[in-house]
Amino acid sequence: MRSPGRIVYQGALLFDGTGAPAREADVSVEHGRIVAVGSGLDGDTAVPLAGCTLLPGFVDCHVHVMVSSTDLTTVARISPAYRLLQATVNLRRTLAAGVTLARDADGAEAALRDALADGLITGPRLKVAVSMIGQTGGRSDGWMPAGFDFPAFDVGPGRPSGVADGVDEVRRTARRIIRAGADVLKVAVSGSLLAGGDPTRHTHFRAEEIAAAVAEAEAAGLPAMAHAHSAAGAKAAVRAGVRSIEHGTALDHETLELMAERGTWLVPTLAATRATLTAHELAGAPRSRIDQLAETVARHTESVTRAWRAGVRLAMGSDSGVTPHGANLLELAELSALGLPAAEVLVAGTSSGAALLGAGEEAGTLEPGKRADIVVLAGGVEDLSTLPDRIRAVLLGGRLRAGAFPVPVGQEAI
């Protein structure tokens, strides 16, 4: 197919991901990269986009593409092969939502990342944690009171078990996960909202176990991330040197000060906490459980608001799988509802996410030299509550991969 040469996207507003106000500007793209940003740009083909806004592709730092249901009965009836096929649909929906780079936070093997990179399947660029390290009785343990194990994901050569106890076992488990191709090492330092009880009050692993996991990540040149609801667990993880705290449902003043001081990121996943409450309400859960989750939603909202005010760096994470795949940008609406300015919210979903994932040189902003990962939004960026419904087109490396708009020959959606 003949190359369309240099394409200029004209007439739109531009939010470039740096936090600067949206402005009128053209963007020219050639060979999958942004060549120039400015006014009156020339090219071989012009694509008029009046009434739209161009944004960097969004970055979702916390997804679970292998999760299509959190109902155990449903999951038990689905074969591993079928779940993998579901994941390909989840990935397409994620890309169509405007997410061009994502981090799978537990469940996806490195092979899925590689299949995306090789063009075997369609979806965003992907980084993977492979498996999450957790203690016996913790977030990674599939033990059931009936006396059998029900792992959330398949365990095998491509995805080692993450259950470990004691420093030596944590080290061995970390090395196996790294051997399996992980881009990041994830450790669970609290329980899970989905497991019942209140994970915001208890810490999993001792400090030396958390430190061992982080040390193994650092030795392999990888970052570490921590599933953390409790303040004590998050604090221990920050002191050990994790790059990000995931969820952060009940962070106290001391933890937030420490995170701000050390530059530790927070990936709040507010939409997932609210979705967990909604799911329990629809399922007719006991009133005591509903009240507990409602309290958790309120506590989480307060925790993230205080984190923002304390200067903790925020990056978007939808926890899709718990929330619907393709509804990733609802997380930005949640952040906006806290009172964050629209520009800060969009930065959390673009350049901040790229920086957290170590991809800031390639993604996160619309600047010359960057990959042409571009989202075309109908209208402006003032109202983020309607953002998910206004995605019109998504370009990945300069190729139209989702949506539609007037495009030259050679740029048809695949």
Sequence and secondary structure as in RCSB ss.txt:
>XXXX:A:sequence
MRSPGRIVYQGALLFDGTGAPAREADVSVEHGRIVAVGSGLDGDTAVPLAGCTLLPGFVDCHVHVMVSSTDLTTV
ARISPAYRLLQATVNLRRTLAAGVTLARDADGAEAALRDALADGLITGPRLKVAVSMIGQTGGRSDGWMPAGFDF
PAFDVGPGRPSGVADGVDEVRRTARRIIRAGADVLKVAVSGSLLAGGDPTRHTHFRAEEIAAAVAEAEAAGLPAM
AHAHSAAGAKAAVRAGVRSIEHGTALDHETLELMAERGTWLVPTLAATRATLTAHELAGAPRSRIDQLAETVARH
TESVTRAWRAGVRLAMGSDSGVTPHGANLLELAELSALGLPAAEVLVAGTSSGAALLGAGEEAGTLEPGKRADIV
VLAGGVEDLSTLPDRIRAVLLGGRLRAGAFPVPVGQEAI
>XXXX:A:secstr
      EEEES EE  SSS   EE EEEEETTEEEEEESS   SEEEE TTEEEEE EEEEEE TT S   HHHH
HTS HHHHHHHHHHHHHHHHHTTEEEEEE SS  HHHHHHHHTTSS S EEEE  SEEB TTSTT  B TTSSB 
 SS  BTTB   B  SHHHHHHHHHHHHHTT SSEEEE S  GGGSS GGG   S HHHHHHHHHHHHHTT  EE
EEE SHHHHHHHHHHT SEEEE TT  HHHHHHHHHHT EEE  HHHHHHHHHHHHHTT  HHHHHHHHHHHHHH
HHHHHHHHHTT EE     BTTB TT TTHHHHHHHHTT  HHHHHHHTTHHHHHHTT TTTSSS  TTSB  EE
EEES SS GGGGGGGEEEEEETTEEEEE     TT    
